[in-house]
């Protein structure tokens, strides 16, 4: 039976009511429940990188260097699959249902990783962990942007995305503890995965109290339900006095109700009206994905191979990266709302690429020791982490509401296939050669891609600072 609301017209001021809200404790609670997906991903990835030495030893799974980087590729391949599957379902079935399913998938697969008995089982469990994380990116970024006032969306998004590095910091510290001899090496790495999965389950409980996106509800003609959700948010943000809030500004939206957006219409919009935005999204996501997966996620293997750092010291070398990468978005995030998206994204991509390029000769010539390289690369990642977070911000802002989650999924998936899947495999081979020059050439590819991202943003970037999502990209179902 057809939905009786299908084709009906809804006139709504839901977006204006959400954008006028002041920052409040309610927003903080929502971000705590939703934004932790990035923290968990950072914890997960850094933990595996820090424990790579143990995973290769007799106390671990006896993996080789290519198998360690191959497991990282398997994780990213799962993330691509999860993003595409759950991204489409998020736009069709709603944000709330999917961000519960994706986190449950991640948590169970992470716990299963603790019981791995060989490279095959470890790779399978890492794949499904990636499936959960990939789905998280699509469901969470769309939900967060649709609940946050436009005037602070850039700052909030960068800080939320930057919590990946808070998770990375926790992961490094946890790995240091596990490798310090407090637990037997043959079980310590298993506890690491168990703790990560258990944290995911705790966060899942918090998410049970997060409402559905009112913007998504209005598309489906559930205006009454959307109004109740927004009313509750307004009451919380105004401390029980919603009448004290500013009057919503701008014309109301006229929406034609549909139960879903057909795939042919999604791709037609991306390849047609929003073709330049699609190119921008592809370049930004692909370049930052290669950069981080090539440089950060192989760094433990680099310092072990070329500087002969012991396994138990590897987390200490990753810790400065994680700390610098967290403070980058935290300190620079506000500038994306004040100075603007285009100048900040252009600058951070260019600076990160140029700083990495400047390190190639010193590294290849053996002029950088582990301390010098750690300091230099920490400075690079202070800037680069803001650039990477801004890529996700860009993709989540510049496409219509109906296809937002799937657009995030598509460009995350393409970018990950270009940079995330290829980079670990490439660097696994380059590191195995034992040649500094070969690794430096790999870094050079990352530098060129980041500079290319800066050029692309400069010419076709979209200035979205302070604007409502509907002003940046009109909904496909809009009649105005």
C-alpha positions, 0 to 999 in steps of 0.5 A: 500500500502506498504511503498516504503522505507520498507526494504531499506538501509540507511547509516547515521552519524546522531548519530555521528553528534548529539554526537559531539555537544557542550552544547548550548542554543538550548539544554537548550530550548529543555530541558525546554520544555521537562523536565518540565514533571517531574516538573509537576509530582512533583508539582502534587504529592506533592500538593496532599500529602500536601493537604491530610488533607484538602481532608479528612476534611469537607472543602474538599472531606471527604476522609479517610486515605485509600481513600487518599492513594487509590487515590494515587494508582489510579493515579499510576495505570493510570500512568502504563496504560498510560506508556504502551499505549503511550510507544508503540505508541511513538516508532511506531508513533514518539516522538513528536506526543506523547509528545504533546498528553500525556501533553494535557491528563495530563493538562485536567485531572488535571484541571478536578480534581479541579471540583471533587465532591466525592471520585469516581470522584476524583479517575477517574480524578486522573487516567487520570492524571496518564495516561498522566504522565505515557505516558510522562515518556516514550515519554520524556525520549526517546526524551531527550536522543536521542537529548543530546550529549553522553558526558553529557547525565548522568548529563543532565538526572539526572538534568532533572529527578531531576526537579520532586523535584523542582516541589515538592518544588513549590507544598509544597510552594503553599500548604503552601500559600493555607493553610495559610488562604489566600483562603477559604479552600473549594476552595483553594485545587481546585485552586491548581489543576487548577494552575497545569493543566494551567501550563501544557497547557503553557508548551504544547505551548513550545513543539510545537517548539520541533522537532522530534527525528532525530534518530527516523526519520532515522529508518523510512527512513526519512533521508532528514528530519532527516538531516534538523533537525540536520542541524538546531541543528548544526547551533544553537549550533555553533552560525551560523558556523556549519563548526567550529564543530568537524568532526563526529567520528566513522563509519556510521550506516547502517540501514534497514528501517522498519515502526515498530518493532513487539511486538514479536521481542521486547519481544524476545530481552528483554527476550533473548539477553538483559535478564540481562539488563531486570533484572537490569532495573526491580530491579532498577525501582521496588526498587526505586518506592517502596522506594519513594512511601512508604516513601515520599508519605505517610510522611504527613500522618505519621507526622499527625498520630504520631506527631499530626501535623496540616493540615496547617503545613504538607507542611512545613514538606515535603518542606525539603525533596523536596529541598534535593531531588532536590539538590541531582541530581543537585550536584551529577549528573556530577559524573555519567559522570566522575566517571561512572554509575556503581560505582555511582548507586551502591553507591547511592542505598546502602547508601539510603538503609542503612540510611533508615535501621538505622532510623527504631529503633529510629522511632519505639521506639519514639526516633525521633521527627518531626524535627529529623526525617525530618533532617534524612530523608532529608539526605536519600532523598538527596542520594536516589533521585539521585539513582531513577533518575539514574534508569530512565537513565539506562533504557533509555540507555541500550535498542535498539533505536527501543524499547527505549520508550516501554522499559521505559514504560514496566519497569516503569509499572512493577516497579510501580505495584510492588512498586508504587501501592502496597506501598501506599495501604500497608502504608495506612493500616500500618498508620491506625493501629497507630503502629510505629513498623508496619510503621517501618517494612514497611520502612524496606522493602524499605531499603532491596529493595534499598540495593538489587538494589545496589547489582544488579547494582554491578554485572550486571550494564552497564557502559554507561558513555560517550558512544553513545546510539548506542555503548551501544546498537546496533539498531535492524535494524543495518546491521553492 
